[in-house]
Amino acid sequence: MSPNSAGKNMSVSTNAIDLGAPTASWLRTRGYSAKHVARVIDASEGTGKRLRAGAAPTPEQMAKLSLHFGWDFVKHVFEAIIGPDREGGLSAIERRLARLEEMYEAERQSVVAASPALAFLAPPRIGPSMGEPEAP
């Protein structure tokens, strides 16, 4: 359970969306064998076969696949669910993240101005991960 913005606990589950089909599509079209998939997620070859056949990966398996295959894999899997990156999609999330970083930095600067002893507070490093390209 994780708290939402109101502080109430919410259950987070990937079972509500189908990650199996786009995951299987990625693995099959790129020729990854069940044995290779099993090694990536530290599971049996049978599990690798099930994922290649369209079984939904567990959150732990999805994390391992994402870390191993990188941004192209994540983009493929989730674009199949949310659609291509277009106005209102991932671009809107990136704009919101930039606004939050600006708000945080303004607040940090006001705290440091009030208490110079807190100047060690560094802004968080939020940026590309899993091989995501830097924005131009």
C-alpha positions as a Markdown table, in Angstrom:
| # | Residue | x | y | z |
|---|---|---|---|---|
| 1 | Met | 0.0 | 0.0 | 0.0 |
| 2 | Ser | 1.2 | 3.5 | -0.7 |
| 3 | Pro | -0.3 | 6.8 | 0.4 |
| 4 | Asn | -2.0 | 9.0 | -2.1 |
| 5 | Ser | -1.9 | 12.8 | -2.1 |
| 6 | Ala | -4.6 | 12.9 | 0.6 |
| 7 | Gly | -2.5 | 10.5 | 2.8 |
| 8 | Lys | -4.9 | 7.6 | 2.4 |
| 9 | Asn | -3.5 | 4.2 | 1.5 |
| 10 | Met | -4.0 | 3.0 | -2.0 |
| 11 | Ser | -3.2 | -0.4 | -3.5 |
| 12 | Val | -0.9 | -0.3 | -6.5 |
| 13 | Ser | -1.2 | -3.2 | -8.9 |
| 14 | Thr | -0.2 | -3.9 | -12.5 |
| 15 | Asn | -2.9 | -6.5 | -12.8 |
| 16 | Ala | -5.4 | -3.7 | -13.9 |
| 17 | Ile | -3.5 | -3.3 | -17.2 |
| 18 | Asp | -2.3 | -5.8 | -19.6 |
| 19 | Leu | 1.5 | -5.7 | -19.8 |
| 20 | Gly | 1.7 | -9.2 | -21.2 |
| 21 | Ala | 0.9 | -8.6 | -24.8 |
| 22 | Pro | 3.3 | -5.7 | -25.4 |
| 23 | Thr | 6.0 | -7.4 | -23.4 |
| 24 | Ala | 5.6 | -10.6 | -25.4 |
| 25 | Ser | 5.6 | -8.6 | -28.7 |
| 26 | Trp | 8.9 | -6.9 | -27.7 |
| 27 | Leu | 10.6 | -10.2 | -26.7 |
| 28 | Arg | 9.4 | -12.1 | -29.8 |
| 29 | Thr | 10.0 | -9.5 | -32.5 |
| 30 | Arg | 13.6 | -9.0 | -31.2 |
| 31 | Gly | 14.2 | -12.7 | -31.1 |
| 32 | Tyr | 14.9 | -13.1 | -27.4 |
| 33 | Ser | 14.7 | -16.7 | -26.4 |
| 34 | Ala | 12.8 | -18.0 | -23.4 |
| 35 | Lys | 16.2 | -19.0 | -21.9 |
| 36 | His | 17.5 | -15.4 | -22.3 |
| 37 | Val | 14.4 | -13.9 | -20.7 |
| 38 | Ala | 14.6 | -16.4 | -17.8 |
| 39 | Arg | 18.2 | -15.3 | -17.2 |
| 40 | Val | 17.3 | -11.7 | -17.2 |
| 41 | Ile | 14.5 | -12.1 | -14.7 |
| 42 | Asp | 16.2 | -14.9 | -12.7 |
| 43 | Ala | 13.4 | -17.4 | -13.3 |
| 44 | Ser | 12.8 | -20.7 | -14.9 |
| 45 | Glu | 12.8 | -21.2 | -18.6 |
| 46 | Gly | 9.1 | -22.1 | -18.3 |
| 47 | Thr | 8.5 | -18.5 | -17.0 |
| 48 | Gly | 10.4 | -17.1 | -19.9 |
| 49 | Lys | 8.2 | -19.2 | -22.3 |
| 50 | Arg | 5.1 | -17.9 | -20.6 |
| 51 | Leu | 6.2 | -14.3 | -20.9 |
| 52 | Arg | 7.1 | -14.8 | -24.6 |
| 53 | Ala | 3.6 | -16.2 | -25.0 |
| 54 | Gly | 1.9 | -13.2 | -23.4 |
| 55 | Ala | 1.6 | -13.8 | -19.7 |
| 56 | Ala | 1.8 | -10.6 | -17.7 |
| 57 | Pro | 5.1 | -10.1 | -15.9 |
| 58 | Thr | 5.0 | -9.5 | -12.2 |
| 59 | Pro | 6.1 | -6.0 | -11.0 |
| 60 | Glu | 9.5 | -7.5 | -10.1 |
| 61 | Gln | 9.9 | -9.1 | -13.5 |
| 62 | Met | 8.9 | -5.9 | -15.2 |
| 63 | Ala | 11.5 | -4.0 | -13.2 |
| 64 | Lys | 14.2 | -6.4 | -14.2 |
| 65 | Leu | 13.2 | -6.4 | -17.9 |
| 66 | Ser | 13.1 | -2.6 | -17.9 |
| 67 | Leu | 16.5 | -2.3 | -16.3 |
| 68 | His | 18.0 | -4.9 | -18.7 |
| 69 | Phe | 16.4 | -3.7 | -22.0 |
| 70 | Gly | 16.2 | 0.0 | -21.3 |
| 71 | Trp | 14.1 | 2.9 | -22.5 |
| 72 | Asp | 13.1 | 1.3 | -25.8 |
| 73 | Phe | 11.5 | -1.6 | -24.0 |
| 74 | Val | 9.7 | 0.6 | -21.5 |
| 75 | Lys | 8.4 | 2.9 | -24.3 |
| 76 | His | 7.2 | 0.0 | -26.4 |
| 77 | Val | 5.3 | -1.6 | -23.5 |
| 78 | Phe | 3.7 | 1.5 | -22.1 |
| 79 | Glu | 3.0 | 3.2 | -25.5 |
| 80 | Ala | 0.8 | 0.2 | -26.2 |
| 81 | Ile | -1.2 | 1.1 | -23.2 |
| 82 | Ile | -1.2 | 4.9 | -23.1 |
| 83 | Gly | -0.7 | 5.6 | -26.8 |
| 84 | Pro | 2.1 | 7.4 | -28.5 |
| 85 | Asp | 3.8 | 10.4 | -26.9 |
| 86 | Arg | 1.6 | 13.3 | -27.9 |
| 87 | Glu | 0.2 | 16.4 | -26.3 |
| 88 | Gly | -1.4 | 15.3 | -23.1 |
| 89 | Gly | 0.7 | 12.1 | -22.9 |
| 90 | Leu | 4.3 | 11.8 | -21.8 |
| 91 | Ser | 5.1 | 15.4 | -22.9 |
| 92 | Ala | 2.6 | 16.7 | -20.3 |
| 93 | Ile | 4.2 | 14.6 | -17.6 |
| 94 | Glu | 7.7 | 15.9 | -18.5 |
| 95 | Arg | 6.4 | 19.5 | -18.4 |
| 96 | Arg | 4.8 | 18.9 | -15.0 |
| 97 | Leu | 8.0 | 17.4 | -13.7 |
| 98 | Ala | 9.9 | 20.5 | -14.9 |
| 99 | Arg | 7.4 | 22.8 | -13.1 |
| 100 | Leu | 7.8 | 20.7 | -9.9 |
| 101 | Glu | 11.6 | 21.0 | -10.1 |
| 102 | Glu | 11.3 | 24.8 | -10.5 |
| 103 | Met | 8.9 | 25.0 | -7.5 |
| 104 | Tyr | 11.3 | 22.8 | -5.4 |
| 105 | Glu | 14.3 | 25.0 | -6.3 |
| 106 | Ala | 12.4 | 28.2 | -5.4 |
| 107 | Glu | 11.4 | 26.7 | -2.0 |
| 108 | Arg | 14.9 | 25.4 | -1.4 |
| 109 | Gln | 16.4 | 28.9 | -2.1 |
| 110 | Ser | 13.9 | 30.5 | 0.3 |
| 111 | Val | 14.8 | 28.0 | 3.1 |
| 112 | Val | 18.6 | 28.6 | 2.5 |
| 113 | Ala | 18.0 | 32.4 | 2.5 |
| 114 | Ala | 16.2 | 32.1 | 5.9 |
| 115 | Ser | 18.8 | 29.6 | 7.3 |
| 116 | Pro | 22.2 | 29.7 | 5.6 |
| 117 | Ala | 23.3 | 26.7 | 7.6 |
| 118 | Leu | 21.0 | 24.6 | 5.4 |
| 119 | Ala | 22.9 | 25.6 | 2.2 |
| 120 | Phe | 24.1 | 22.0 | 1.9 |
| 121 | Leu | 20.6 | 21.1 | 0.7 |
| 122 | Ala | 21.1 | 20.1 | -2.9 |
| 123 | Pro | 18.4 | 20.1 | -5.5 |
| 124 | Pro | 17.2 | 16.6 | -6.5 |
| 125 | Arg | 18.6 | 15.1 | -9.6 |
| 126 | Ile | 15.6 | 14.1 | -11.6 |
| 127 | Gly | 16.4 | 13.2 | -15.2 |
| 128 | Pro | 16.7 | 10.6 | -17.8 |
| 129 | Ser | 17.1 | 7.0 | -16.6 |
| 130 | Met | 17.3 | 3.5 | -18.1 |
| 131 | Gly | 19.2 | 4.9 | -21.2 |
| 132 | Glu | 16.6 | 7.6 | -21.9 |
| 133 | Pro | 18.1 | 10.2 | -24.2 |
| 134 | Glu | 18.8 | 13.7 | -22.9 |
| 135 | Ala | 16.3 | 16.3 | -24.2 |
| 136 | Pro | 17.8 | 18.6 | -26.9 |
